[in-house]
């Protein structure tokens, strides 16, 4: 993977982690109710669930590349279309966010519940199926590429979820401001649309 491709991956990973969703709400809820330190078990649970989804998708795509490069390319283009659609949905999102969720103090339960939130999130699987093919070169060994992609996605998501938790614990009023959330959604949505268009013409 070239540096330019990896930097594009880094940008895409950051954008999707910043997008409000079940993981972001969970991280912010724990940050509000228990502070950054005690939110870490929940964040690690989210990362664990995300990592499992990445492994599942990575194994499936590796097998697909071995079976049919043409089919892989078709999925790659569907992924580009999905990224553009996701950006449009971000623009249309009403930015409703409920942060008043009670959370257990036991770290095992926090970890387990957060793990299940991401494992059972179908949107996460669909997004990974759309995203990962954009950065895989069928002509190169798959495992090293998947390791780079997976490590980048997980690291970025941990940083963003930790940031969300910290921000929620310090700036509750901003986290609940619908106008600020809509602005973030529109910025993120525009960037996702742009990323999809750029990736449609990217060459490895």
N, C-alpha and C positions, 0 to 999 in steps of 0.2 A: 504494500500500500504506500503510495506516494504521500509526501507531506501535505500537498494541496488537497488530496482526497481526505486525509485524516482531519485536516482543519475544517473541511466541510462537514464531516461527521461530527466533530466537536460542536460546531454551531448548531447542527440539527438536534443533537442530543440535549444541548442546553435549552433550546426552544421548547422541545416537548416536555422536558422536566419542569419548565417554568409555567406551562399551560395548566390552569386550574383543573383539578380532577380529584378522584377519590384519594390518591396518595397525598396531594397537596393539602387537602382538607384535613386528613388524618394528622399530618405533621404539624399543621397550624393549631389544630385542636389540642394536641398534647402540649405544644409550646405555650398555649394560653393557660391551660389548667395546671401544668406541672413545671414549666420552665424548660430551658434547653437541655440541661443535664439529664433530667428524668424523662425527657422525650426521646433520648437516644435508643432505648430498646424498641420503641415503636418504629423509629426510622430504620433501624437495622432489620426489623421485620419486613418493612416495605421493600428494602433493598434485596432481602432474601427472596421475596416473591418475584420481584422483577428479574433477578438473576436466574431463577428457575424458568421463567418464561423465555428468557434469552437462550438458555440451553436447549429448551424444547424446539424453539424456532430454528436455532442454528443447526441442530441435528437434522431436522426436516429439510432445510435448504441445502445442506451438504449432500444429502441423498438425492435431492432433486437435480442438482447440478450434474451429479454423476449419471443420472438417468437421461436427462434431456436439457441441453443448453438452450434450445428453442423455447421450451416451456418455461425455463428460468427467465428468459428475456421477456416473455409475455407477462410473467408475474412482476418483473421489474417495472414495466410500463404501467401496469395496474397500480403499482405502488406510487408512481409519480402522480397519477390521477387522484389517488387517495390523499396524498399530502396536500394537493391543491384543495380538495374537498374539505379536508380538516381545517385548513386555513379559513375557508369561507364560513364554516361552522363556528370558528372562534370569533369571527366578526359578528355573527348573528347571536352569539351567546348573551343572555340577559344579565350575566354576572351575578347570579344569586348565590350566596355563600353562607351556610349556616355553621358558625363556629361554636355554638353553644351546645356542645356534645359532652356528656359526662364520660370520663375515661377511667379505667381501673388503674390503681396505683401499682399493682403487682407487675413486675417486669416481664414475667413469663406470659401472663395473659396479654399484656400490651404487645409483646413480640408476636405471639401466636395470632392474635386478631389482625394485626397489621400485615403479617405474612399472608393470611387468607384473603385480605382485601385485594392485594396485588395478584395473587395466584388466580383468583376467580374473576379478575377483571378482563372481560373479553375484548375491550377496546385496546388494552395493552398488547394482547396477542396480535390483533389486526394491525396495529401500528407497527409492531416489530416486523411482521410479514411484509409490510410496505417499505419499511426503512432499510432493513439489513441488506436486501438484494441490491440496493443502490450503491453499496460500497464493496460488494464482492466481485472479484474478477474470476470468472469461470475458468480461465486459462492458468490460474495460479493455484497452489495448494490452499485448500479451504481452511484447515485448522488454524494456521497462524493468523489468517485474516479474521476469523471468527473470534479468536482470543483478543485481538486488538479491539475489535468492535465491541465485544462484550465488556472488556475492562473499561473502555471509554464510557460506555453507557452507564454502567454501574457507578463508576467514580463520579461522573457528573451528577447523576441522580442523588447520590448521597450528599454531595455538596449543596445542591439546590434544596433538598428536603431539610437539611440542617439550617440553611439560610431562612427558609420559610418559617421553621419553628422558632428561630431566634427573632425574626421580624415580628411574628405574631405575639411573642412574649413581651416585646418592647413597644409595639405600635398597634395595639388592638383597634383603635379608632380608624386607622388607615386600612386595616385588613377588612373592616366591615363597610367601607365606603364603596357603594355600587359604581359610582362614576369612575373612581380610580381603577376598579376591576375591569370595567368596560374598556377603558383606555389601554390597559395591559393586554386584554384579549385582542383588541384590534391591532396593536403593534405585533403581537405574537402571530396572529392570523396572517397579517401581511407578509411577515417574514417566512412563514411556512409555505405560503403560495409562491413566494420568490424562490425558496429552496427547491420546491418541486419543479419549477420551471428551469432552474439552473441544472438540477440533476438530470433532467430529461435530455440535456445535450452534453453531459459529462462523458469524458472518455478516460478509461484507465490507462 
